[in-house]
């Protein structure tokens, strides 16, 4: 019995992406549809990593296809294709890196570095190639959080190989100096060191590079925001008014240099007593959510004030790898997924399609 292609497409269009609410037919994510006598095959290409969700999504698509009369065998090829998206005007993309995400706070002590490493690990767990640039020259923490020791290797004396652990590539000033040494550098020296770490590291075909930004909105942060090709920024804050005050400054800084805000993450949102179960909003309630509404940006999620998050990060095995099936790791995965979906929906980078123009002087 011949399969009605239009009926098949209508059935498949009834299946929506659980993350975006959009179907795969009208968005052209469904490709290479092949229809034979009882046999159907097609590809579905997502623009963001979703390894953990693919089995359920495949099952839904197969069931939808089999609901059409005449369909017997269904082959679905699911994949993620992450491409480069637009950055600030006039800033060139970095070789070996498709998308750079700045994770900033405006204020120190709100858990920005812990959030950065867990988001990176969550993206990696979903199948993406991920790196972290520890941009905090004066207080690098990613070496400890990633459980990495040692110095980067250099084959040519000009570039460095990133160090790796838990499936994530990383570069930090903490790999280049003794851990007890204080970096007594003025702003221009720190900025130059960061630029070298960013551009002289041989990043290996990264889908996402997360930049753990130093706290504040001073010269170093502004220079990074202007020079680094940033796809988008994530703002980390606590619900406390003083943290929100500085987070607003971070948002305005990125707005001024043309970097879109991907969303806001509220850290230390609530404390739940492990003994009695009593909950307490120690730093206030829903400050990050209200700020997201105020600026018209996405509220990506909230993390509790939990000792396990701190202990796991300090041990070099952050929550996403220490307790991958736990509730808190699930929150990090949800935040990371929403962040990646927001990038996938943004403008694509077309600079690689334009030819390079060279001007030569006739001799």
KOLKOLPA-506826 format. One record per residue (C-alpha): y, x, z; residue number from 1. Coordinates in Angstrom, 2 decimals, decimal comma. Example, Ala and Ser with C-alpha at 12.3 -4.5 7.8 and 13.67 -1.06 7.14 Angstrom:
% KOLKOLPA-506826
<v: -4,50 u: 12,30 w: 7,80 n: 1>
<v: -1,06 u: 13,67 w: 7,14 n: 2>
END
This chain:
% KOLKOLPA-506826
<v: 0,00 u: 0,00 w: 0,00 n: 1>
<v: 3,37 u: 1,36 w: -1,03 n: 2>
<v: 5,92 u: 1,87 w: 1,72 n: 3>
<v: 9,31 u: 0,19 w: 1,35 n: 4>
<v: 11,76 u: 3,12 w: 1,74 n: 5>
<v: 14,69 u: 0,88 w: 2,66 n: 6>
<v: 12,64 u: -0,85 w: 5,34 n: 7>
<v: 11,60 u: 2,55 w: 6,66 n: 8>
<v: 15,20 u: 3,78 w: 6,85 n: 9>
<v: 16,23 u: 0,57 w: 8,61 n: 10>
<v: 13,48 u: 1,06 w: 11,20 n: 11>
<v: 14,43 u: 4,69 w: 11,76 n: 12>
<v: 18,10 u: 3,76 w: 12,04 n: 13>
<v: 17,21 u: 1,65 w: 15,06 n: 14>
<v: 16,35 u: 4,85 w: 16,97 n: 15>
<v: 19,43 u: 6,35 w: 18,61 n: 16>
<v: 20,09 u: 9,81 w: 19,97 n: 17>
<v: 19,86 u: 9,25 w: 23,74 n: 18>
<v: 22,73 u: 11,69 w: 24,30 n: 19>
<v: 25,24 u: 10,48 w: 21,72 n: 20>
<v: 24,18 u: 6,86 w: 21,17 n: 21>
<v: 24,30 u: 7,42 w: 17,40 n: 22>
<v: 21,41 u: 6,97 w: 15,00 n: 23>
<v: 19,98 u: 9,79 w: 12,90 n: 24>
<v: 20,23 u: 8,07 w: 9,52 n: 25>
<v: 23,95 u: 7,29 w: 9,32 n: 26>
<v: 24,83 u: 10,67 w: 10,85 n: 27>
<v: 22,65 u: 12,40 w: 8,22 n: 28>
<v: 20,67 u: 14,23 w: 10,89 n: 29>
<v: 17,53 u: 12,84 w: 9,23 n: 30>
<v: 16,69 u: 14,95 w: 6,19 n: 31>
<v: 13,98 u: 15,55 w: 3,59 n: 32>
<v: 12,40 u: 12,10 w: 3,80 n: 33>
<v: 9,11 u: 12,04 w: 1,89 n: 34>
<v: 7,29 u: 8,72 w: 1,36 n: 35>
<v: 3,79 u: 8,45 w: -0,09 n: 36>
<v: 0,97 u: 5,93 w: 0,10 n: 37>
<v: 0,69 u: 5,58 w: 3,86 n: 38>
<v: 2,16 u: 9,03 w: 4,53 n: 39>
<v: 5,70 u: 9,61 w: 5,76 n: 40>
<v: 7,38 u: 12,87 w: 6,68 n: 41>
<v: 10,95 u: 13,81 w: 7,53 n: 42>
<v: 13,08 u: 16,30 w: 9,43 n: 43>
<v: 15,58 u: 15,57 w: 12,20 n: 44>
<v: 18,14 u: 18,27 w: 12,88 n: 45>
<v: 20,18 u: 18,24 w: 16,09 n: 46>
<v: 23,41 u: 20,16 w: 16,47 n: 47>
<v: 22,71 u: 21,11 w: 20,06 n: 48>
<v: 19,71 u: 22,50 w: 22,01 n: 49>
<v: 17,39 u: 19,80 w: 23,39 n: 50>
<v: 13,93 u: 21,33 w: 23,74 n: 51>
<v: 12,98 u: 19,23 w: 26,77 n: 52>
<v: 13,89 u: 15,94 w: 25,06 n: 53>
<v: 12,13 u: 16,51 w: 21,75 n: 54>
<v: 8,64 u: 15,18 w: 22,68 n: 55>
<v: 10,06 u: 11,79 w: 23,73 n: 56>
<v: 12,38 u: 11,66 w: 20,74 n: 57>
<v: 9,52 u: 12,48 w: 18,36 n: 58>
<v: 7,41 u: 9,71 w: 19,90 n: 59>
<v: 10,23 u: 7,18 w: 19,40 n: 60>
<v: 10,68 u: 8,14 w: 15,75 n: 61>
<v: 6,95 u: 8,02 w: 15,03 n: 62>
<v: 6,65 u: 4,56 w: 16,63 n: 63>
<v: 9,62 u: 3,29 w: 14,61 n: 64>
<v: 8,15 u: 4,59 w: 11,35 n: 65>
<v: 4,72 u: 3,11 w: 12,10 n: 66>
<v: 6,27 u: -0,30 w: 12,65 n: 67>
<v: 6,88 u: -0,50 w: 8,89 n: 68>
<v: 4,02 u: -2,08 w: 6,89 n: 69>
<v: 1,94 u: 0,47 w: 5,01 n: 70>
<v: 2,86 u: 3,47 w: 7,14 n: 71>
<v: -0,19 u: 5,22 w: 8,59 n: 72>
<v: 0,53 u: 8,92 w: 9,05 n: 73>
<v: 3,91 u: 10,19 w: 10,25 n: 74>
<v: 5,04 u: 13,80 w: 10,41 n: 75>
<v: 8,33 u: 14,53 w: 12,17 n: 76>
<v: 9,85 u: 18,01 w: 12,28 n: 77>
<v: 12,46 u: 18,21 w: 15,04 n: 78>
<v: 14,78 u: 21,19 w: 15,36 n: 79>
<v: 18,15 u: 22,29 w: 16,66 n: 80>
<v: 20,59 u: 23,96 w: 14,28 n: 81>
<v: 23,54 u: 25,36 w: 16,15 n: 82>
<v: 26,41 u: 26,49 w: 13,96 n: 83>
<v: 29,79 u: 28,13 w: 14,53 n: 84>
<v: 32,68 u: 25,84 w: 15,31 n: 85>
<v: 36,42 u: 26,27 w: 14,94 n: 86>
<v: 38,42 u: 28,47 w: 17,31 n: 87>
<v: 42,12 u: 29,16 w: 17,80 n: 88>
<v: 44,06 u: 29,52 w: 14,58 n: 89>
<v: 44,35 u: 33,13 w: 13,42 n: 90>
<v: 41,53 u: 34,49 w: 15,64 n: 91>
<v: 38,43 u: 35,79 w: 13,88 n: 92>
<v: 34,92 u: 34,98 w: 15,06 n: 93>
<v: 32,90 u: 37,64 w: 16,82 n: 94>
<v: 29,95 u: 39,15 w: 14,92 n: 95>
<v: 26,63 u: 37,98 w: 16,32 n: 96>
<v: 28,21 u: 35,09 w: 18,29 n: 97>
<v: 28,53 u: 31,52 w: 16,99 n: 98>
<v: 30,39 u: 29,86 w: 19,85 n: 99>
<v: 32,26 u: 31,24 w: 22,86 n: 100>
<v: 32,76 u: 29,04 w: 25,91 n: 101>
<v: 35,28 u: 30,04 w: 28,56 n: 102>
<v: 34,32 u: 28,93 w: 32,07 n: 103>
<v: 37,49 u: 28,98 w: 34,15 n: 104>
<v: 38,78 u: 27,68 w: 37,45 n: 105>
<v: 42,39 u: 28,65 w: 38,00 n: 106>
<v: 41,40 u: 29,36 w: 41,63 n: 107>
<v: 38,80 u: 31,63 w: 43,17 n: 108>
<v: 36,07 u: 30,49 w: 45,52 n: 109>
<v: 35,15 u: 27,24 w: 43,76 n: 110>
<v: 31,76 u: 28,41 w: 42,47 n: 111>
<v: 32,77 u: 29,23 w: 38,92 n: 112>
<v: 30,40 u: 32,20 w: 38,50 n: 113>
<v: 27,46 u: 30,26 w: 39,94 n: 114>
<v: 28,23 u: 27,41 w: 37,57 n: 115>
<v: 28,49 u: 29,80 w: 34,64 n: 116>
<v: 25,12 u: 31,42 w: 35,19 n: 117>
<v: 23,32 u: 28,12 w: 35,76 n: 118>
<v: 24,86 u: 26,56 w: 32,64 n: 119>
<v: 23,83 u: 29,61 w: 30,61 n: 120>
<v: 20,27 u: 29,40 w: 31,95 n: 121>
<v: 20,17 u: 25,67 w: 31,26 n: 122>
<v: 21,17 u: 26,21 w: 27,62 n: 123>
<v: 18,57 u: 28,96 w: 27,28 n: 124>
<v: 15,88 u: 26,68 w: 28,76 n: 125>
<v: 16,71 u: 24,11 w: 26,09 n: 126>
<v: 16,02 u: 26,67 w: 23,35 n: 127>
<v: 19,44 u: 28,24 w: 22,67 n: 128>
<v: 20,19 u: 31,95 w: 22,39 n: 129>
<v: 22,71 u: 32,57 w: 25,17 n: 130>
<v: 24,80 u: 35,40 w: 26,57 n: 131>
<v: 27,21 u: 35,89 w: 29,48 n: 132>
<v: 30,30 u: 38,09 w: 29,50 n: 133>
<v: 31,37 u: 38,74 w: 33,08 n: 134>
<v: 35,14 u: 38,88 w: 32,61 n: 135>
<v: 35,96 u: 39,36 w: 36,29 n: 136>
<v: 36,79 u: 43,06 w: 36,32 n: 137>
<v: 37,78 u: 43,15 w: 39,99 n: 138>
<v: 34,90 u: 41,13 w: 41,36 n: 139>
<v: 31,92 u: 41,10 w: 38,97 n: 140>
<v: 29,09 u: 38,94 w: 40,28 n: 141>
<v: 26,85 u: 38,26 w: 37,30 n: 142>
<v: 24,69 u: 41,41 w: 37,76 n: 143>
<v: 23,61 u: 40,16 w: 41,19 n: 144>
<v: 23,22 u: 36,55 w: 40,12 n: 145>
<v: 21,11 u: 37,48 w: 37,10 n: 146>
<v: 19,10 u: 40,01 w: 39,08 n: 147>
<v: 19,97 u: 42,84 w: 36,67 n: 148>
<v: 20,39 u: 46,51 w: 37,56 n: 149>
<v: 20,89 u: 49,56 w: 35,38 n: 150>
<v: 23,28 u: 50,80 w: 32,73 n: 151>
<v: 23,60 u: 49,62 w: 29,11 n: 152>
<v: 22,04 u: 51,84 w: 26,45 n: 153>
<v: 24,03 u: 53,14 w: 23,49 n: 154>
<v: 22,32 u: 54,45 w: 20,39 n: 155>
<v: 25,49 u: 55,53 w: 18,58 n: 156>
<v: 27,84 u: 56,34 w: 21,46 n: 157>
<v: 30,19 u: 53,62 w: 20,23 n: 158>
<v: 28,49 u: 50,32 w: 21,04 n: 159>
<v: 26,35 u: 49,05 w: 23,93 n: 160>
<v: 23,19 u: 47,00 w: 24,14 n: 161>
<v: 23,43 u: 43,95 w: 26,40 n: 162>
<v: 21,14 u: 43,84 w: 29,42 n: 163>
<v: 18,83 u: 40,85 w: 29,73 n: 164>
<v: 17,01 u: 38,75 w: 32,30 n: 165>
<v: 15,76 u: 35,15 w: 32,44 n: 166>
<v: 16,21 u: 34,98 w: 28,66 n: 167>
<v: 19,98 u: 35,58 w: 28,82 n: 168>
<v: 21,93 u: 38,55 w: 27,41 n: 169>
<v: 24,69 u: 39,88 w: 29,66 n: 170>
<v: 27,50 u: 42,41 w: 29,86 n: 171>
<v: 29,61 u: 43,17 w: 32,92 n: 172>
<v: 31,79 u: 45,95 w: 34,29 n: 173>
<v: 29,28 u: 45,85 w: 37,15 n: 174>
<v: 26,76 u: 47,55 w: 34,81 n: 175>
<v: 29,18 u: 50,39 w: 34,07 n: 176>
<v: 30,43 u: 51,40 w: 37,54 n: 177>
<v: 28,91 u: 51,86 w: 40,97 n: 178>
<v: 28,67 u: 48,50 w: 42,71 n: 179>
<v: 30,68 u: 49,69 w: 45,74 n: 180>
<v: 33,56 u: 51,11 w: 43,68 n: 181>
<v: 36,84 u: 49,20 w: 43,69 n: 182>
<v: 38,44 u: 48,71 w: 40,25 n: 183>
<v: 42,00 u: 49,81 w: 40,99 n: 184>
<v: 43,31 u: 49,04 w: 37,51 n: 185>
<v: 46,53 u: 47,46 w: 36,34 n: 186>
<v: 46,41 u: 44,46 w: 34,01 n: 187>
<v: 46,56 u: 46,31 w: 30,64 n: 188>
<v: 43,64 u: 48,57 w: 31,60 n: 189>
<v: 41,53 u: 45,63 w: 32,73 n: 190>
<v: 42,35 u: 43,70 w: 29,56 n: 191>
<v: 41,40 u: 46,67 w: 27,38 n: 192>
<v: 38,11 u: 47,10 w: 29,24 n: 193>
<v: 37,26 u: 43,43 w: 28,73 n: 194>
<v: 38,10 u: 43,59 w: 25,04 n: 195>
<v: 35,81 u: 46,60 w: 24,66 n: 196>
<v: 32,94 u: 44,92 w: 26,52 n: 197>
<v: 33,31 u: 41,85 w: 24,34 n: 198>
<v: 33,58 u: 43,58 w: 20,96 n: 199>
<v: 31,51 u: 46,72 w: 21,51 n: 200>
<v: 28,45 u: 44,91 w: 22,82 n: 201>
<v: 25,71 u: 44,32 w: 20,25 n: 202>
<v: 25,23 u: 40,64 w: 20,95 n: 203>
<v: 21,97 u: 39,48 w: 19,38 n: 204>
<v: 22,59 u: 36,34 w: 17,28 n: 205>
<v: 23,96 u: 34,19 w: 20,10 n: 206>
<v: 24,39 u: 30,44 w: 19,78 n: 207>
<v: 26,62 u: 30,46 w: 22,87 n: 208>
<v: 28,41 u: 33,21 w: 24,77 n: 209>
<v: 29,72 u: 32,00 w: 28,14 n: 210>
<v: 32,69 u: 33,96 w: 29,46 n: 211>
<v: 32,90 u: 33,95 w: 33,25 n: 212>
<v: 36,70 u: 34,08 w: 33,42 n: 213>
<v: 38,53 u: 35,74 w: 36,31 n: 214>
<v: 40,33 u: 33,26 w: 38,58 n: 215>
<v: 43,99 u: 32,57 w: 37,97 n: 216>
<v: 46,26 u: 32,16 w: 34,95 n: 217>
<v: 47,94 u: 35,56 w: 34,82 n: 218>
<v: 48,27 u: 38,20 w: 32,13 n: 219>
<v: 44,55 u: 39,00 w: 31,86 n: 220>
<v: 43,54 u: 35,35 w: 31,53 n: 221>
<v: 46,29 u: 34,57 w: 29,04 n: 222>
<v: 45,50 u: 37,62 w: 26,89 n: 223>
<v: 41,80 u: 36,72 w: 26,84 n: 224>
<v: 42,63 u: 33,16 w: 25,83 n: 225>
<v: 44,78 u: 34,40 w: 22,97 n: 226>
<v: 42,55 u: 37,19 w: 21,63 n: 227>
<v: 39,02 u: 35,91 w: 22,19 n: 228>
<v: 37,76 u: 33,36 w: 19,62 n: 229>
<v: 37,05 u: 30,51 w: 22,06 n: 230>
<v: 35,33 u: 27,33 w: 20,88 n: 231>
<v: 36,20 u: 25,48 w: 24,07 n: 232>
<v: 36,78 u: 25,81 w: 27,79 n: 233>
<v: 35,07 u: 24,29 w: 30,82 n: 234>
<v: 37,12 u: 23,91 w: 34,00 n: 235>
<v: 35,34 u: 24,24 w: 37,36 n: 236>
<v: 37,00 u: 22,85 w: 40,46 n: 237>
<v: 36,26 u: 21,40 w: 43,87 n: 238>
<v: 37,63 u: 17,96 w: 44,86 n: 239>
<v: 40,16 u: 19,66 w: 47,16 n: 240>
<v: 43,80 u: 19,08 w: 46,24 n: 241>
<v: 44,69 u: 22,80 w: 46,33 n: 242>
<v: 41,84 u: 23,62 w: 43,94 n: 243>
<v: 42,86 u: 20,78 w: 41,62 n: 244>
<v: 46,43 u: 22,07 w: 41,61 n: 245>
<v: 45,28 u: 25,43 w: 40,22 n: 246>
<v: 42,74 u: 23,82 w: 37,88 n: 247>
<v: 45,60 u: 21,92 w: 36,24 n: 248>
<v: 47,31 u: 25,22 w: 35,53 n: 249>
<v: 44,14 u: 26,45 w: 33,84 n: 250>
<v: 44,02 u: 23,37 w: 31,64 n: 251>
<v: 47,65 u: 23,82 w: 30,60 n: 252>
<v: 47,07 u: 27,50 w: 29,80 n: 253>
<v: 44,25 u: 26,67 w: 27,39 n: 254>
<v: 46,26 u: 23,84 w: 25,85 n: 255>
<v: 49,15 u: 26,20 w: 25,12 n: 256>
<v: 46,92 u: 28,64 w: 23,20 n: 257>
<v: 45,09 u: 25,92 w: 21,27 n: 258>
<v: 41,74 u: 26,01 w: 23,09 n: 259>
<v: 40,16 u: 22,56 w: 23,53 n: 260>
<v: 38,91 u: 21,53 w: 26,97 n: 261>
<v: 35,23 u: 20,59 w: 26,79 n: 262>
<v: 35,29 u: 18,99 w: 30,20 n: 263>
<v: 35,56 u: 19,36 w: 33,95 n: 264>
<v: 32,80 u: 20,22 w: 36,43 n: 265>
<v: 33,29 u: 19,29 w: 40,07 n: 266>
<v: 31,57 u: 21,72 w: 42,43 n: 267>
<v: 30,87 u: 21,22 w: 46,15 n: 268>
<v: 31,41 u: 17,49 w: 45,63 n: 269>
<v: 29,41 u: 16,28 w: 48,61 n: 270>
<v: 27,37 u: 17,69 w: 51,48 n: 271>
<v: 24,11 u: 16,03 w: 52,46 n: 272>
<v: 22,66 u: 17,04 w: 55,84 n: 273>
<v: 19,05 u: 18,15 w: 55,29 n: 274>
<v: 18,08 u: 16,99 w: 58,78 n: 275>
<v: 19,54 u: 13,50 w: 59,08 n: 276>
<v: 20,57 u: 12,70 w: 55,50 n: 277>
<v: 24,20 u: 12,02 w: 56,42 n: 278>
<v: 26,61 u: 12,72 w: 53,55 n: 279>
<v: 30,13 u: 14,07 w: 53,94 n: 280>
<v: 32,84 u: 14,70 w: 51,34 n: 281>
<v: 34,09 u: 17,87 w: 53,00 n: 282>
<v: 36,59 u: 18,82 w: 50,28 n: 283>
<v: 37,60 u: 15,28 w: 49,30 n: 284>
<v: 36,09 u: 12,79 w: 46,87 n: 285>
<v: 36,21 u: 12,42 w: 43,08 n: 286>
<v: 39,14 u: 14,77 w: 42,56 n: 287>
<v: 37,58 u: 16,28 w: 39,44 n: 288>
<v: 36,73 u: 12,87 w: 38,00 n: 289>
<v: 40,30 u: 11,64 w: 38,51 n: 290>
<v: 41,74 u: 14,80 w: 36,95 n: 291>
<v: 39,49 u: 14,38 w: 33,90 n: 292>
<v: 40,81 u: 10,84 w: 33,46 n: 293>
<v: 44,37 u: 12,07 w: 33,91 n: 294>
<v: 44,02 u: 14,64 w: 31,11 n: 295>
<v: 41,85 u: 12,50 w: 28,87 n: 296>
<v: 38,93 u: 14,93 w: 28,94 n: 297>
<v: 35,25 u: 14,54 w: 29,78 n: 298>
<v: 33,95 u: 14,66 w: 33,33 n: 299>
<v: 30,77 u: 16,67 w: 32,79 n: 300>
<v: 29,23 u: 16,23 w: 36,24 n: 301>
<v: 29,33 u: 17,08 w: 39,92 n: 302>
<v: 27,30 u: 19,53 w: 42,00 n: 303>
<v: 26,66 u: 19,17 w: 45,73 n: 304>
<v: 27,58 u: 21,64 w: 48,45 n: 305>
<v: 24,07 u: 22,98 w: 48,93 n: 306>
<v: 22,87 u: 26,14 w: 50,61 n: 307>
<v: 19,98 u: 26,50 w: 48,16 n: 308>
<v: 22,39 u: 27,04 w: 45,25 n: 309>
<v: 24,00 u: 29,95 w: 47,09 n: 310>
<v: 20,73 u: 31,49 w: 48,31 n: 311>
<v: 19,11 u: 31,32 w: 44,88 n: 312>
<v: 22,13 u: 32,84 w: 43,11 n: 313>
<v: 22,36 u: 35,65 w: 45,67 n: 314>
<v: 18,67 u: 36,45 w: 45,14 n: 315>
<v: 19,05 u: 36,91 w: 41,38 n: 316>
<v: 17,14 u: 33,72 w: 40,60 n: 317>
<v: 19,73 u: 30,94 w: 40,16 n: 318>
<v: 18,75 u: 27,32 w: 40,68 n: 319>
<v: 17,82 u: 26,55 w: 37,06 n: 320>
<v: 15,09 u: 29,23 w: 37,12 n: 321>
<v: 14,24 u: 29,11 w: 40,85 n: 322>
<v: 13,69 u: 25,34 w: 40,93 n: 323>
<v: 13,68 u: 24,19 w: 37,28 n: 324>
<v: 12,29 u: 20,72 w: 38,02 n: 325>
<v: 14,58 u: 20,06 w: 40,99 n: 326>
<v: 17,42 u: 17,54 w: 41,13 n: 327>
<v: 20,20 u: 20,15 w: 41,12 n: 328>
<v: 18,73 u: 22,01 w: 38,14 n: 329>
<v: 18,65 u: 18,64 w: 36,37 n: 330>
<v: 22,37 u: 18,23 w: 36,98 n: 331>
<v: 23,09 u: 21,67 w: 35,51 n: 332>
<v: 20,96 u: 20,80 w: 32,45 n: 333>
<v: 22,84 u: 17,54 w: 31,97 n: 334>
<v: 26,22 u: 19,28 w: 32,22 n: 335>
<v: 25,11 u: 22,01 w: 29,80 n: 336>
<v: 23,79 u: 19,43 w: 27,33 n: 337>
<v: 27,03 u: 17,41 w: 27,41 n: 338>
<v: 28,98 u: 20,62 w: 26,87 n: 339>
<v: 26,86 u: 21,55 w: 23,85 n: 340>
<v: 27,11 u: 18,02 w: 22,42 n: 341>
<v: 30,90 u: 18,16 w: 22,69 n: 342>
<v: 30,88 u: 21,44 w: 20,74 n: 343>
<v: 28,51 u: 20,01 w: 18,10 n: 344>
<v: 30,95 u: 17,14 w: 17,50 n: 345>
<v: 33,96 u: 19,45 w: 17,10 n: 346>
<v: 35,36 u: 20,89 w: 13,88 n: 347>
<v: 33,12 u: 23,40 w: 12,11 n: 348>
<v: 34,17 u: 26,93 w: 11,23 n: 349>
<v: 34,64 u: 27,43 w: 7,51 n: 350>
<v: 36,05 u: 30,97 w: 7,53 n: 351>
<v: 32,76 u: 32,43 w: 6,26 n: 352>
<v: 33,05 u: 30,31 w: 3,11 n: 353>
<v: 36,32 u: 31,91 w: 2,07 n: 354>
<v: 36,17 u: 35,16 w: 0,11 n: 355>
<v: 37,64 u: 38,30 w: 1,59 n: 356>
<v: 40,77 u: 39,33 w: -0,28 n: 357>
<v: 41,34 u: 43,04 w: -0,75 n: 358>
<v: 44,50 u: 44,49 w: -2,17 n: 359>
<v: 44,12 u: 47,84 w: -3,90 n: 360>
<v: 46,83 u: 50,05 w: -5,30 n: 361>
<v: 46,29 u: 51,16 w: -8,88 n: 362>
<v: 46,24 u: 54,89 w: -9,33 n: 363>
END
